Amino acid sequence: MSDGCGELFVEVLIQFVIRVLLACILHFIDGQIIARRELIIRWGRKAQNTLRVPRCLRIFADTDPGMLDGDIRVMTVMALGTGASINIGLLALFLVKPADKLRNWLCFGLLAIYPVCMILVEWFALVLSRCRLERRPTPKVIRASGTRLRGLLSTANTVRNPAHSFPMELTD
C-alpha cells in the first residue's frame, strides 16, 4: 500500500509543479507579450504585406483587433514547447557518441521533424483563428442588418464544444 501512496504523491507533486510552471509562464506572457500586442500585430501585418503572403495564409487579420489575446497566449506556449524540444534534441545530440550521431533518430526527430510539424500546426491554428475572427460580426454590421446586438451575441443558444472542457485550458 505504501508504494501506491508514494506513486500518488509523486504524481500529485508533478502535476503541482507543472501547473505552477504553466501559471508562471502565462503570467510572464501576459506581462511581457500581451502588453505589447498592438506592436506585435503592427509588425506582423507589415511583414505579411512586405512578403506578399497570400490572403489565405495570413495569420494577422486586416481588421482590428488583428489577433485575440487567447490565440497569442496559446501560440506562445506552443512556441516555447517547440523551442524546448530543440534544446532537448541538441542536448541529446551532444550526449550521443560521435559515431552514432547520424543514426540517432531521437536527435533527428527532436531537432528537425517535431519543430517543423509544430510550426505547421501553429500556423494552421493561427490561420483558422484569423478566419474565425474575420467572420465574427461587428456591432456596425449588426446595426446595419437591423438585428439586436444582445440576441445575436447571446450564448444561451450555443452548444459548448467538448474540446474546451479540459482542466488545463490556456485560452480565456
VENPEWO-V173585 format. One record per residue. PHI is phi in whole degrees, -180 to 180 (none if undefined). D_CENTER is the distance of its C-alpha to the mean C-alpha in whole Angstrom. Layout:
PHI/D_CENTER + PHI/D_CENTER
This chain:
none/41 + -68/40 + -65/37 + -64/35 + -66/35 + -66/34 + -65/31 + -64/30 + -63/30 + -65/28 + -65/26 + -64/25 + -64/25 + -64/23 + -61/20 + -63/22 + -64/21 + -63/17 + -68/17 + -67/18 + -63/16 + -65/13 + -65/15 + -65/16 + -64/13 + -65/11 + -65/15 + -64/15 + -62/12 + -63/13 + -78/17 + -106/16 + -101/13 + -64/13 + -65/17 + -106/17 + -57/15 + -62/18 + -65/19 + -63/15 + -67/16 + -64/19 + -65/19 + -64/16 + -64/19 + -64/21 + -65/20 + -61/19 + -70/23 + -66/24 + -82/23 + 53/24 + -67/21 + -59/22 + -57/21 + -72/19 + -107/17 + -74/16 + -105/13 + -105/14 + -71/17 + -74/20 + -94/21 + -73/20 + -86/17 + 90/16 + -161/12 + -80/11 + -61/10 + -62/8 + -67/6 + -64/6 + -61/6 + -63/3 + -69/2 + -67/5 + -65/6 + -65/5 + -67/7 + -64/9 + -65/10 + -66/11 + -64/13 + -65/14 + -66/15 + -65/17 + -65/19 + -66/20 + -63/21 + -65/23 + -63/25 + -64/26 + -64/27 + -78/29 + -87/31 + -85/32 + -60/35 + -58/36 + -73/37 + -95/34 + -62/32 + -75/32 + -94/32 + -83/29 + -73/27 + -63/24 + -63/24 + -63/24 + -66/21 + -74/19 + -91/20 + -125/20 + -71/19 + -61/15 + -61/14 + -65/15 + -63/14 + -67/10 + -64/10 + -66/12 + -65/9 + -63/7 + -63/10 + -62/11 + -64/8 + -70/8 + -65/12 + -64/12 + -64/11 + -64/13 + -62/16 + -64/15 + -68/16 + -73/19 + -80/20 + -65/20 + -72/24 + -93/25 + -57/28 + -65/30 + -67/29 + -65/30 + -64/33 + -68/34 + -82/34 + 85/36 + -93/34 + -82/33 + -64/30 + -65/30 + -70/31 + -76/28 + -96/25 + -68/27 + -99/24 + -68/27 + -99/28 + -92/24 + -98/23 + -76/20 + -77/18 + -65/18 + -69/15 + -92/14 + -100/17 + -72/15 + -68/16 + -110/13 + -77/11 + -105/8 + -100/9 + -68/12
